[in-house]
Amino acid sequence: MVTAKTLPADTSNAYIYSSFIVDQAFDYPFLLLALFAIAALHLSRLQPERRTEFLLEAERYHGQALARFRAEIYEVTEANYKAVFSFSTVLFPYSCAMPVDASLNIEHAFDSILSNVLLTRRVGPLVRDFYQAMADSELGRLRPRDIDIKWCNVEPPLTTELVSLRAFVEVIRRLYPEDIAEAYSQAITTLEIIFDKAAQSPDPPSDALIKLWIHFVTPQYVELLAQKQPAALIIIAHYAVLLSRAPQYWFLEGVASQILDVANALVPATWSAWLDWPKTKIVPRTPMAMHDLCSSLT
């Protein structure tokens, strides 16, 4: 129940995790294992003296959950879509919260970020055909108010705090072929819109709003990110600022600084000035926090 209260944007909907999704999980072992994994990962934060033990448990349950899901779910159907959607809602916080220290292995840290992006993007196609049915079910209560917008009709804001990215667009258009420049420009425009919508709310952004950018960017942008292209890394470093503005989620703690650390390590020095703005907005991990993280992984 403790973990259930921390997952929804509205804590009054915690019962969906503690009751509704648990009921689904008794019929779908992959979902039950995923719940065990996120609970163990949460306990690793709540009980630091047993952190290593709980991290190992979380990894074991997560691996088993993925294996069962791949073996049992060949297609999403009327019978299983609620379990599949529930599974996806648990995977995102798990993939964010599993600790990875960029200072230990930059390639491993980058792979972790990219895997999270790819995993998040796979969810949409899985449940698309049943999205309305899901929205009309009890699971629809997990949809937060800050994404209840007709996104296809939204125009970019006239002004934005992402001033440096707007200037970056002009540089991109001079340097890259039209298709690549368009992929970068679309990612930046989408980020401007989501930053603007987040700023309009008196509350911190929900994890659903934060995930939208990952869903909305083009496959070509994701491919450029996978190639560690400097422009793609600079854009995702700005996206990390949005992650840092959702302190209500324990599973996002440290994720923004991890993304920035990776971008800072991989972006060539000649491009590094474009990272100045996110560096002023994202609080770096403290040396003690980094030490604790390293200790838990050794």
C-alpha positions in Angstrom: 0.0 0.0 0.0 2.9 2.3 0.7 4.2 2.0 -2.8 0.7 2.2 -4.3 0.3 5.7 -2.9 3.4 6.9 -4.7 2.6 5.9 -8.2 -0.6 7.7 -9.4 -0.6 11.5 -10.1 -3.6 11.7 -7.7 -3.1 9.8 -4.5 -6.8 9.3 -4.1 -6.4 6.7 -6.9 -3.9 4.7 -5.0 -6.5 2.0 -4.6 -6.2 1.2 -8.3 -2.7 0.0 -7.7 -3.3 -1.6 -4.3 -6.6 -3.3 -5.3 -7.7 -3.2 -9.0 -4.3 -3.9 -10.5 -3.5 -6.5 -7.8 -6.7 -8.3 -8.7 -5.6 -8.4 -12.3 -2.2 -9.6 -11.3 -3.6 -12.8 -9.8 -4.7 -13.9 -13.3 -1.5 -12.7 -15.0 1.8 -13.7 -13.2 3.9 -11.3 -15.3 2.0 -8.4 -13.7 2.3 -9.8 -10.2 6.1 -10.1 -10.7 6.2 -6.5 -12.0 4.4 -5.3 -8.8 6.9 -7.2 -6.7 9.8 -5.6 -8.6 8.6 -2.0 -8.2 7.8 -2.7 -4.5 11.3 -4.1 -3.9 12.8 -1.1 -5.7 10.8 1.3 -3.5 11.9 -0.5 -0.4 15.5 -0.1 -1.5 14.9 3.7 -1.1 13.0 3.4 2.1 15.4 1.1 3.9 18.9 2.1 2.8 20.5 -0.4 5.2 19.0 -3.2 3.1 19.4 -1.4 -0.3 21.6 -4.0 -2.0 19.3 -6.9 -0.9 16.2 -5.1 -2.3 17.9 -4.0 -5.5 18.8 -7.6 -6.2 15.3 -8.7 -5.5 13.9 -6.0 -7.8 16.1 -7.1 -10.6 15.2 -10.7 -10.2 11.5 -10.0 -10.2 11.8 -7.6 -13.1 13.6 -10.2 -15.2 11.0 -12.8 -14.5 8.2 -10.4 -15.3 9.6 -9.6 -18.7 10.3 -13.2 -19.5 6.7 -14.2 -18.6 5.2 -11.3 -20.5 7.1 -12.2 -23.7 6.2 -15.8 -23.3 2.5 -15.3 -22.6 1.4 -12.2 -24.5 1.3 -12.7 -28.2 -1.3 -10.0 -28.9 -3.4 -7.6 -26.9 -7.0 -8.7 -26.7 -10.3 -7.8 -25.0 -9.4 -10.3 -22.3 -5.9 -9.1 -21.4 -5.6 -5.4 -22.3 -6.2 -4.2 -18.7 -3.3 -6.4 -17.5 -1.1 -5.2 -20.4 -1.8 -1.6 -19.7 -1.3 -2.1 -15.9 2.0 -3.8 -16.7 3.1 -0.8 -18.8 2.2 1.7 -16.0 4.5 -0.2 -13.6 7.4 -0.6 -16.1 8.0 3.1 -16.4 8.7 3.9 -12.8 10.8 0.7 -12.5 13.0 1.6 -15.5 13.5 5.2 -14.2 14.3 4.2 -10.6 16.8 1.4 -11.1 20.0 3.2 -10.2 22.7 3.7 -12.9 25.8 5.9 -12.2 27.1 7.7 -15.3 30.5 8.2 -13.6 31.0 4.4 -13.4 30.2 3.5 -17.0 29.0 6.1 -19.4 28.0 3.6 -22.1 25.9 1.6 -19.6 24.2 4.8 -18.4 23.4 5.8 -21.9 22.0 2.4 -22.8 19.8 2.6 -19.7 18.4 5.9 -20.9 17.9 4.7 -24.4 16.2 1.5 -23.2 13.8 3.5 -21.1 12.9 5.6 -24.2 12.4 2.6 -26.4 10.3 0.7 -23.7 8.1 3.7 -23.1 7.5 4.1 -26.9 6.4 0.5 -27.3 3.5 0.8 -24.9 1.4 3.1 -27.1 1.1 0.7 -30.0 0.4 -2.2 -27.7 -2.8 -0.7 -26.2 -3.9 1.7 -28.9 -6.8 -0.4 -30.1 -8.2 -0.6 -26.6 -7.3 2.9 -25.4 -10.9 4.1 -25.3 -12.1 0.9 -23.5 -9.2 1.4 -21.0 -10.1 5.1 -20.5 -13.7 4.1 -19.7 -12.7 1.5 -17.2 -11.4 1.9 -13.7 -7.9 2.3 -15.1 -9.0 5.5 -16.8 -8.9 7.2 -13.4 -5.1 7.1 -13.7 -5.2 9.6 -16.6 -4.2 12.9 -15.0 -5.8 16.2 -15.8 -2.7 17.8 -17.2 -2.8 15.6 -20.3 -6.5 16.0 -20.9 -5.9 18.2 -24.0 -6.5 17.7 -27.7 -2.8 17.7 -28.5 -3.3 17.6 -32.3 -4.8 21.2 -32.0 -2.1 22.7 -29.8 0.1 25.4 -31.3 3.6 26.2 -30.1 3.7 29.0 -27.5 4.7 32.4 -28.7 7.3 32.6 -25.9 9.2 29.8 -24.2 11.8 29.4 -21.5 13.6 27.1 -23.9 15.2 30.1 -25.6 18.5 28.4 -26.3 16.7 25.5 -28.1 14.9 27.9 -30.3 18.2 29.4 -31.3 19.5 25.8 -31.7 16.9 25.1 -34.3 18.4 27.7 -36.6 21.9 26.1 -36.2 20.4 22.7 -36.9 18.8 23.8 -40.2 22.1 25.1 -41.4 24.0 21.9 -40.5 21.8 19.0 -41.4 19.8 17.7 -44.3 16.1 18.6 -44.3 14.8 15.3 -42.9 17.2 15.3 -40.0 16.6 18.9 -39.3 12.9 18.3 -39.3 13.2 15.5 -36.8 15.2 17.7 -34.4 12.8 20.7 -35.0 9.8 18.5 -34.2 11.3 17.2 -31.0 12.1 20.8 -29.9 8.7 22.2 -30.8 7.0 19.3 -29.0 9.1 20.0 -25.9 8.2 23.7 -26.0 4.5 22.8 -26.0 4.8 20.3 -23.1 6.9 22.8 -21.0 4.3 25.4 -21.7 1.4 23.1 -20.6 3.4 22.1 -17.4 3.9 25.8 -16.6 0.2 26.5 -16.8 -0.6 24.1 -14.0 -0.2 25.0 -10.3 1.0 21.5 -9.6 4.2 19.7 -10.7 3.9 17.8 -14.0 2.5 14.3 -13.9 4.6 11.4 -15.1 2.0 11.0 -17.9 2.7 14.5 -19.1 6.4 13.9 -18.9 6.1 10.7 -20.9 4.2 12.4 -23.7 7.4 13.9 -25.2 8.9 10.4 -25.6 5.7 9.2 -27.4 5.5 12.3 -29.6 9.1 12.5 -31.0 9.6 10.8 -34.3 11.3 7.4 -34.9 14.1 9.3 -36.7 14.8 11.4 -33.7 15.1 8.2 -31.6 17.4 6.7 -34.2 19.6 9.8 -34.0 19.6 9.6 -30.2 20.6 5.9 -30.5 23.6 7.1 -32.6 24.6 9.5 -29.8 24.3 12.4 -32.2 25.2 15.7 -30.4 22.0 17.5 -31.3 19.8 14.6 -30.1 21.7 14.5 -26.8 21.4 18.3 -26.3 17.6 18.1 -26.8 17.1 15.3 -24.4 19.3 17.1 -21.8 16.7 20.0 -22.0 13.9 17.4 -21.6 15.6 16.3 -18.4 14.8 19.7 -16.9 11.1 18.6 -17.1 11.9 15.4 -15.2 13.5 17.5 -12.4 10.3 19.4 -11.9 8.3 16.4 -10.7 9.8 15.9 -7.2 6.6 14.1 -6.0 7.8 10.9 -7.7 10.5 9.0 -5.9 11.3 7.0 -9.0 12.4 10.1 -10.9 14.9 11.2 -8.3 18.3 11.5 -9.9 17.1 10.7 -13.4 17.5 14.3 -14.7 21.0 14.6 -13.4 21.9 11.1 -14.9 20.6 12.3 -18.4 22.6 15.5 -18.1 25.7 13.7 -17.0 25.5 11.4 -20.0 24.9 14.2 -22.4 27.7 16.2 -20.9 30.1 13.3 -21.3 29.1 12.5 -24.9 28.5 15.9 -26.5 31.8 17.2 -28.1 33.4 20.3 -26.4 32.5 22.4 -29.5 28.8 21.8 -28.8 28.9 21.9 -25.0 27.7 25.5 -24.6 24.3 24.3 -25.7 24.1 22.4 -22.4 24.5 25.6 -20.3 20.8 26.1 -19.7 20.0 22.6 -18.4 23.1 22.8 -16.2 21.7 25.8 -14.5 18.3 24.1 -13.9 19.2 20.6 -12.8 20.7 20.1 -9.3 23.6 17.6 -9.6 23.8 14.6 -7.3 25.7 15.2 -4.1 29.0 13.4 -3.6 27.4 11.4 -0.7 24.4 10.4 -2.9 26.8 9.3 -5.6 28.8 7.3 -3.0 25.7 5.6 -1.7 24.7 4.7 -5.2 28.0 3.2 -6.1 28.0 1.2 -2.9 24.7 -0.3 -3.7 25.9 -1.6 -7.0 29.1 -3.2 -5.8 
